[in-house]
Amino acid sequence: MGYVAVKGGTSAIEESLKRIQYERVKQKTVLDIGEIEGGMRGLIDQVMSESSLYSETLAAVAIKQAEGSPEEAVFLMRAYRSTLPRKHYTRTAVSEQMHVERRISASFKDIPGGQILGASTDYSHRLLDFDLIDETEAAVSEWLIAFEHGDDSGQQNREQDTDLARVPKVLDYLRKEGLVADCPVDVREPDDVTRKSLAFPASRSQKLQILTRGQTGTVTSLAYAVIRGYGAVHPTVGELRVGRLPMYIDNPLHAMGDEDDAYYIGDIKVTEVEMLVPVSVNKEKGRKELELEFGYGLCFGQNETKAIAMSILDKSLERGDRSIPTQNEEFVLYHIDSVESTGFISHLKMPHYVTFQSKLSDVRKTKQIQTEQPQEV
């Protein structure tokens, strides 16, 4: 079910579009695409994730056109994405090859490779910084020079201590102890929800795709509902990492692609979360034991709240109790899509003259019958 703007009253629509343009530029301020791309990192990452199109520049254009509205920007990006040819498929990305910029664990204080706090607002005071009102490019340039010069030695020491492109996984440490089950390799071709409609029961590849392109606020709200009591106990972040993931494509001249012949085409910034979830398992003679399972989340950009929420919902959907909303895959997957949900709500503004007149006629007939019937004493 997809909704787009209806046509009708061409002259009025043209004037409405002119008014949109007027509202965008009436302050006589033109936003530079480079400034949006450089200064609205969080919004760009959100739009790229929900539109499942990785391009910071295109996301900046969409944000400018949408006047900062995330759902409208996602709609624009999804529409543009549908026009693009699919020329190549990348090889399976291996997250162990991520060049880590930020990497933390809420489960362990000391982890192999160390905690890397990176860039995050988690450790800041959430107070308005009024100095930003008078911020200048000259002041920013001076600050950057001082920061980069002062941070250089620390960065070199970090790189000597840890290979940031080969940081070990925390869950591998638990697997060696037999505390977390190994994941069998699934060699099946993943489904593509952008080319084939979602069907139930959904495959895991479909679930993960829908979750990673779901509306950030909705995914977060449903995950919050899970840990408030709708289907799960308190989970713990085993590992959260933010970094750049290298992408490779097979040599187009070789039908059977060899990894050594693959071409590196660039990297994408992603957030990956592996969430540890304690579960009570029934054993023989009615005995119960506590075991650790995990949920998985990965999305474009530094989008930590969404990746965490995604990992919670991944585990919740795996349980599949349809009586619990957050475990009902149809309820969750159908209601988190940004374009579908906002499109349906927005379409209520469009003309419904015929259907409403029919309802109005029925209401009038009902009222007329009630007034014509004698009142009982």
Summary of the structure (lengths in Angstrom):
residues: 377
radius of gyration: 25.7
end to end distance: 51.2
largest distance: 93.8
contacts: 980
relative contact order: 0.13
helix: 47%
strand: 15%
